[in-house]
Amino acid sequence: MIPDRATGARAIVAMSGGVDSSVVAALLKDEGHETIGVTLQLYDQGRTASRPGACCAGADIRDARRVAAMLDIPHYVLDYQARFRSSVMEAFADSYLAGETPVPCVLCNQGVKFSDLLTTARDLGGDCLATGHYVQRIEGRDGPELHCGAETGRDQSYFLFRTTRRQLQGLRFPLGGMTKDEVRACARRFGLPVSAKPDSQDICFVPQGRYTDVVDRLRPGAMEAGTIVDLSGRVLGHHDGIAHFTVGQRRRLGVATGEPLFVVRLDPERRQVVVGPREALASSSLTMRDVNWLGRGALPRDGVECRVQLRSRQERLPARVLPLGDNRARVELDLPAEAIAPGQACVMYDGSRLLGGGWIERDGLD
């Protein structure tokens, strides 16, 4: 693969139709790379084409085409709907039905974008695949490392914890050292028609932000009614399906006891939503599965001191991570954390460097 600033190489750019990936294409073309844009059609575009703030909507494909035409670069639209449905959308629905809170953007980056699209980039003769993610790829003594984006509020490293060492060899992130204001200034400088386009905010395939509609559509009849119980098992009320709830939730529980109650855990086998006081949300350890390690060598047998991030908008917490075998690990937090949700990602950091992470297990909380 080529150095980041080398000229004359063939760069495949994942163009979503937004300002970030459009600037990536413009920057690479301006640097002298042979630039090719690729846009993925991931789902039925008619469902979200008119919804403001949606990512990957139908209008986005048209915007990507306009930018590519203005830059005078080849542009391809690839139909990935079948693989996106099976690897992201159906996994999303199944995770909710299993009492978890999924992170579909991680699955999309892991499979459709960084695995499938990297293969497509190689098929097109590409030397690298460039994306508009706000992360930094830095060459270390043992090879490329993944680091946080320069602008803390835009950093997307949490969603890329499944990226493998091999994938990093072929990936480039030209915006990692930039702020959003700088990116928009670049878009205006290049005269891109999407320079003022709003950022996407929602999960791309969730119409109007109602994720339970997606669960109903993909798994009709799968949501079963059940009970809302307190920590002792006393029935406080009833619900229409545990997919309507997530750990830490306080509002819209449908029960009233005179004191604030929070969802403490979800039990899909018993179809129970277990609620309790805020102090019941605290956990001092957890286990995670499908661990991806990007640190040096293998995850040390005696563990590693690091900071972990348990939700995408949460501060990083000091912890010790110990391997358990079978791609699982135990995370011991220095201080208890609240509302650790199974299905979310536990992502490990050493300073700005992403060390990897795994999926939080439902039965591994203490």
C-alpha positions in Angstrom: 0.0 0.0 0.0 1.1 3.6 -0.6 2.2 6.3 1.8 -0.6 8.7 2.7 0.9 11.6 0.7 2.2 9.7 -2.3 1.0 11.0 -5.6 0.0 9.1 -8.7 -1.6 6.2 -6.8 -5.1 5.0 -7.4 -7.3 5.9 -4.4 -10.9 4.5 -4.0 -13.1 6.9 -2.0 -16.2 5.7 -0.2 -18.5 8.6 -1.1 -21.7 8.8 1.0 -22.9 12.0 -0.6 -22.1 14.1 2.5 -19.6 16.8 2.9 -16.9 14.7 4.7 -16.4 12.0 2.0 -16.8 14.7 -0.8 -13.9 16.6 0.7 -11.8 13.4 0.9 -12.4 12.9 -2.8 -11.5 16.5 -3.6 -8.4 16.5 -1.5 -7.0 13.2 -3.0 -7.7 14.5 -6.5 -6.0 17.8 -5.7 -2.9 15.9 -4.4 -2.5 14.1 -7.7 -4.0 10.7 -6.9 -6.1 8.9 -9.5 -9.3 9.1 -7.6 -12.4 6.8 -8.0 -15.6 7.4 -6.1 -17.8 4.5 -4.9 -21.2 4.9 -3.3 -23.1 2.0 -1.7 -26.8 1.5 -2.0 -27.6 -0.2 1.3 -31.4 -0.4 1.7 -34.7 0.7 0.1 -33.9 4.3 -0.7 -37.6 5.2 -0.9 -38.1 4.8 2.8 -35.8 7.7 3.8 -35.2 9.8 0.7 -37.2 12.7 2.0 -36.2 12.6 5.7 -33.8 15.4 6.7 -30.8 14.3 8.7 -30.8 10.7 7.4 -27.6 9.1 6.4 -27.3 7.2 3.1 -30.7 8.4 1.9 -31.7 8.3 -1.8 -30.7 12.0 -2.3 -27.2 11.1 -1.0 -26.5 9.0 -4.1 -27.4 11.9 -6.3 -25.2 14.2 -4.3 -22.3 11.9 -4.6 -22.8 11.7 -8.4 -22.9 15.5 -8.6 -19.6 15.8 -6.6 -17.9 13.2 -8.7 -19.0 14.9 -11.9 -17.8 18.2 -10.7 -14.4 16.7 -9.7 -14.3 14.8 -13.1 -13.6 11.4 -11.4 -15.2 8.0 -12.2 -18.1 7.1 -9.9 -19.8 3.8 -9.3 -22.9 2.9 -7.3 -22.9 -0.6 -5.9 -25.9 -2.5 -4.7 -25.1 -3.9 -1.3 -28.7 -4.1 -0.1 -28.7 -7.9 0.5 -25.5 -8.1 2.5 -26.4 -4.9 4.5 -29.8 -6.4 5.4 -28.3 -9.7 6.6 -25.2 -8.4 8.3 -26.5 -5.2 9.8 -30.2 -4.8 9.8 -31.2 -8.3 10.8 -28.4 -8.4 13.4 -29.8 -5.1 14.8 -33.3 -6.6 15.2 -32.1 -9.8 16.7 -29.9 -8.0 19.2 -32.9 -6.0 20.5 -35.0 -9.1 20.8 -32.2 -10.7 22.8 -32.3 -7.9 25.4 -29.3 -6.0 24.0 -28.7 -2.4 22.8 -26.9 -2.8 19.5 -24.5 -0.5 17.7 -25.3 -1.0 14.0 -22.7 1.5 12.8 -19.9 -0.8 14.1 -21.3 -3.7 12.2 -21.6 -1.6 9.0 -18.0 -0.4 9.3 -16.7 -3.9 10.2 -18.3 -5.8 7.4 -20.0 -3.8 4.6 -17.5 -0.9 4.5 -14.1 -2.1 5.6 -14.3 -5.8 4.6 -16.6 -5.9 1.5 -15.7 -2.5 0.2 -11.9 -3.1 0.7 -12.3 -6.1 -1.5 -14.1 -4.0 -4.1 -11.3 -1.4 -3.9 -8.8 -4.1 -4.7 -10.9 -5.4 -7.6 -10.8 -1.8 -9.0 -7.0 -1.9 -8.8 -7.0 0.6 -5.8 -3.9 1.2 -3.8 -6.0 2.3 -0.8 -9.6 2.9 0.4 -10.2 6.4 1.8 -13.1 7.3 4.0 -14.4 10.5 5.7 -14.1 9.1 9.2 -12.7 11.4 11.9 -9.9 9.1 13.0 -6.1 9.1 12.5 -4.0 6.3 11.0 -0.5 6.7 12.3 2.5 4.6 11.4 4.0 3.0 14.5 7.0 0.8 15.1 4.9 -2.3 14.5 2.8 -1.0 11.7 -0.2 1.3 11.3 -2.1 2.3 14.4 -5.6 3.8 14.8 -5.8 7.0 16.9 -8.6 9.3 17.8 -9.5 12.2 15.5 -8.0 15.6 16.3 -11.4 17.1 17.1 -12.6 15.4 20.3 -16.3 16.1 19.6 -16.0 14.5 16.1 -13.8 11.5 17.0 -15.3 8.3 15.5 -12.8 5.7 16.8 -15.4 4.1 19.1 -17.3 2.9 16.0 -14.1 1.5 14.4 -12.9 -0.8 17.2 -13.5 -3.9 15.0 -11.0 -2.7 12.3 -8.3 -5.3 11.9 -4.6 -4.8 11.4 -4.9 -6.1 7.9 -7.6 -3.7 7.0 -5.6 -0.8 8.4 -2.9 -1.5 5.9 -5.3 -0.5 3.1 -7.3 2.3 4.8 -6.7 6.0 4.7 -8.5 8.7 6.8 -7.5 12.1 5.3 -9.8 14.1 7.7 -8.5 12.6 10.9 -6.3 15.6 11.7 -8.9 18.2 10.8 -11.9 19.9 12.5 -15.3 20.0 11.0 -15.0 23.7 10.4 -11.8 23.1 8.5 -13.5 20.4 6.4 -16.4 22.7 5.5 -13.9 25.5 4.6 -12.2 23.0 2.2 -15.6 22.1 0.7 -16.2 25.8 0.0 -12.7 26.3 -1.3 -13.3 23.4 -3.8 -16.7 24.7 -4.6 -18.4 21.5 -3.7 -22.3 21.6 -4.0 -22.6 19.8 -0.6 -20.5 22.3 1.4 -23.5 23.4 3.5 -25.2 20.0 3.7 -26.3 19.1 7.3 -24.6 16.1 9.0 -26.5 12.9 9.2 -27.7 12.2 12.8 -29.9 9.1 12.8 -29.3 5.4 12.2 -29.6 5.3 8.4 -32.2 2.5 8.1 -34.4 3.6 11.0 -37.4 5.7 9.7 -38.2 8.6 11.9 -35.9 7.2 14.6 -38.4 4.5 15.7 -36.1 1.4 15.9 -39.0 -0.8 17.1 -40.7 -0.3 13.7 -37.6 -1.9 12.1 -37.7 -4.8 14.6 -41.4 -5.4 13.8 -40.8 -5.2 10.0 -37.8 -7.6 10.0 -39.1 -10.0 12.7 -42.9 -9.7 12.5 -44.6 -11.2 15.6 -41.3 -11.7 17.4 -41.9 -9.1 20.1 -43.8 -10.7 22.9 -45.6 -9.1 25.8 -44.3 -9.6 29.3 -44.0 -8.1 32.8 -42.2 -5.3 34.4 -40.8 -6.4 37.8 -38.8 -5.0 40.6 -35.5 -6.5 41.9 -37.4 -8.9 44.1 -39.5 -10.2 41.2 -42.7 -8.4 42.2 -44.8 -7.5 39.2 -45.3 -3.8 38.8 -46.8 -3.7 35.3 -46.8 -5.1 31.8 -45.1 -4.3 28.5 -45.5 -5.0 24.8 -41.9 -6.3 24.2 -38.5 -5.8 25.8 -37.2 -4.2 22.6 -39.0 -1.0 23.7 -36.5 -0.8 26.6 -32.8 -0.3 27.3 -30.6 -0.5 30.4 -30.6 2.8 32.2 -33.9 4.0 30.8 -36.0 6.0 33.2 -38.8 7.5 31.2 -41.9 5.8 29.6 -41.6 2.7 31.8 -45.4 2.6 32.3 -45.2 2.0 36.1 -45.4 4.4 39.0 -44.2 3.6 42.6 -43.6 7.0 44.0 -39.8 6.8 43.5 -37.6 7.1 40.4 -37.1 3.7 38.7 -34.6 2.7 36.0 -34.3 -0.3 33.8 -31.6 -2.4 35.5 -31.6 -5.4 33.1 -33.7 -7.2 30.5 -34.5 -10.9 30.7 -35.7 -12.1 27.2 -36.2 -15.7 28.4 -38.7 -14.6 31.0 -39.8 -11.6 28.9 -39.1 -9.4 31.9 -38.0 -5.8 32.3 -36.4 -5.5 35.7 -36.4 -2.1 37.2 -34.9 -0.6 40.4 -33.4 2.4 42.0 -30.4 4.3 40.4 -27.9 2.6 42.7 -28.8 -0.7 41.2 -27.4 0.4 37.9 -23.8 0.4 39.1 -21.4 -2.3 38.0 -17.7 -2.7 38.7 -16.8 -5.3 36.1 -18.0 -6.8 32.9 -17.1 -9.4 30.3 -16.9 -8.8 26.5 -16.9 -11.2 23.6 -15.5 -11.2 20.1 -12.5 -9.1 21.3 -10.5 -7.4 18.6 -7.0 -6.5 19.8 -5.0 -3.8 18.0 -2.2 -3.4 20.6 1.3 -4.7 20.3 1.4 -8.5 20.0 -1.4 -10.4 21.8 -3.5 -9.1 24.7 -1.1 -9.8 27.7 -2.0 -12.7 29.9 -1.7 -10.6 33.0 -3.9 -8.0 31.5 -3.5 -4.4 30.4 -4.1 -1.1 32.1 -6.1 1.2 29.8 -9.2 3.4 29.6 -12.4 1.9 28.3 -15.4 3.6 26.7 -18.7 1.8 27.3 -21.0 4.0 25.1 -20.3 6.3 22.2 -21.0 9.5 24.1 -19.5 8.5 27.4 -16.2 9.5 29.1 -13.4 6.9 29.1 -12.9 5.1 32.4 -9.7 3.6 33.9 -9.8 -0.2 33.9 -7.8 -3.4 33.7 -8.6 -5.8 30.9 -7.8 -9.5 31.3 -8.0 -12.2 28.6 -10.4 -15.1 29.3 -9.8 -17.2 26.2 -12.2 -17.9 23.3 -11.8 -14.2 22.3 -13.4 -13.0 25.5 -12.0 -10.7 28.2 -12.9 -9.5 31.7 -12.9 -5.7 32.3 -12.3 -4.6 35.9 -13.2 -0.9 36.4 -11.4 1.2 38.9 -14.7 2.7 39.9 -18.3 1.4 39.3 -20.1 2.7 36.2 -23.8 3.1 35.7 -26.1 1.6 33.1 -23.6 -0.7 31.3 -25.8 -2.1 28.5 -25.3 -5.5 26.9 -24.8 -5.3 23.2 -22.9 -2.0 23.4 -19.2 -1.9 22.7 -16.5 -1.8 25.3 -13.6 0.0 23.5 -10.1 0.2 24.9 -7.6 3.1 24.6 -4.1 3.9 25.5 -4.1 7.7 25.4 -5.3 8.6 21.9 -4.5 5.1 20.5 -7.4 2.7 19.9 -6.4 -0.7 21.3 -9.5 -2.5 20.1 -12.6 -3.7 22.0 -15.4 -6.2 22.2 -19.2 -6.6 22.7 -20.5 -6.3 26.3 -22.1 -9.6 27.4 -25.5 -9.8 29.1 -24.4 -12.3 31.7 -21.0 -10.8 32.5 -22.0 -7.8 34.6 -21.1 -7.5 38.3 
